């Protein structure tokens, strides 16, 4: 485990302390969770950008054109 001295503006620190108390977690756990959530969001964004880059619109159009043309199954209707 690593240590890192973090400088946080007083107003943000006070709000973080309040939220940590409300959630009944330590400040350390609050900050670690907040960092983990941000890292996960950034990794998810990068994953979807990479998936988008691999996309093949012509292939999708061909797949869609080959799909049967029929009424939706019960429960799959578009809401009005």
C-alpha positions as a Python dict, from the first residue, in 0.01 Angstrom:
ca = {
    (1, 'X'): (0, 0, 0),
    (2, 'X'): (123, 349, -81),
    (3, 'X'): (88, 680, 98),
    (4, 'X'): (26, 1012, -71),
    (5, 'X'): (-2, 1351, 97),
    (6, 'X'): (-306, 1517, -53),
    (7, 'X'): (-373, 1890, -40),
    (8, 'X'): (-745, 1960, -44),
    (9, 'X'): (-915, 2300, -25),
    (10, 'X'): (-1079, 2349, 316),
    (11, 'X'): (-1430, 2380, 172),
    (12, 'X'): (-1399, 2055, -22),
    (13, 'X'): (-1242, 1879, 274),
    (14, 'X'): (-1523, 1989, 504),
    (15, 'X'): (-1783, 1860, 259),
    (16, 'X'): (-1592, 1531, 216),
    (17, 'X'): (-1578, 1491, 594),
    (18, 'X'): (-1953, 1552, 618),
    (19, 'X'): (-2029, 1296, 347),
    (20, 'X'): (-1793, 1040, 502),
    (21, 'X'): (-1964, 1083, 838),
    (22, 'X'): (-2308, 1044, 677),
    (23, 'X'): (-2190, 728, 500),
    (24, 'X'): (-2027, 605, 822),
    (25, 'X'): (-1687, 550, 657),
    (26, 'X'): (-1342, 684, 733),
    (27, 'X'): (-1199, 974, 537),
    (28, 'X'): (-939, 735, 397),
    (29, 'X'): (-1206, 497, 272),
    (30, 'X'): (-1404, 788, 128),
    (31, 'X'): (-1106, 921, -68),
    (32, 'X'): (-999, 576, -189),
    (33, 'X'): (-1353, 502, -307),
    (34, 'X'): (-1378, 838, -482),
    (35, 'X'): (-1048, 777, -662),
    (36, 'X'): (-1155, 424, -759),
    (37, 'X'): (-1485, 555, -901),
    (38, 'X'): (-1305, 818, -1111),
    (39, 'X'): (-1050, 565, -1241),
    (40, 'X'): (-1333, 325, -1331),
    (41, 'X'): (-1519, 601, -1517),
    (42, 'X'): (-1209, 695, -1718),
    (43, 'X'): (-1130, 332, -1800),
    (44, 'X'): (-1490, 275, -1910),
    (45, 'X'): (-1477, 579, -2137),
    (46, 'X'): (-1151, 454, -2292),
    (47, 'X'): (-1301, 107, -2341),
    (48, 'X'): (-1603, 240, -2528),
    (49, 'X'): (-1387, 470, -2744),
    (50, 'X'): (-1174, 168, -2839),
    (51, 'X'): (-1487, -38, -2914),
    (52, 'X'): (-1625, 246, -3126),
    (53, 'X'): (-1301, 262, -3325),
    (54, 'X'): (-1335, -110, -3407),
    (55, 'X'): (-1695, -64, -3520),
    (56, 'X'): (-1790, -141, -3879),
    (57, 'X'): (-2093, 59, -3992),
    (58, 'X'): (-2107, -111, -4332),
    (59, 'X'): (-2103, -452, -4163),
    (60, 'X'): (-2377, -341, -3924),
    (61, 'X'): (-2588, -213, -4211),
    (62, 'X'): (-2544, -547, -4391),
    (63, 'X'): (-2641, -737, -4076),
    (64, 'X'): (-2944, -514, -4026),
    (65, 'X'): (-3053, -557, -4389),
    (66, 'X'): (-3030, -937, -4351),
    (67, 'X'): (-3242, -935, -4035),
    (68, 'X'): (-3599, -1058, -4078),
    (69, 'X'): (-3860, -786, -4112),
    (70, 'X'): (-4138, -865, -3868),
    (71, 'X'): (-4346, -735, -3585),
    (72, 'X'): (-4181, -709, -3245),
    (73, 'X'): (-4237, -991, -3000),
    (74, 'X'): (-4477, -919, -2714),
    (75, 'X'): (-4310, -687, -2463),
    (76, 'X'): (-4063, -549, -2722),
    (77, 'X'): (-4297, -285, -2866),
    (78, 'X'): (-4182, 76, -2878),
    (79, 'X'): (-4374, 274, -2611),
    (80, 'X'): (-4601, 543, -2744),
}
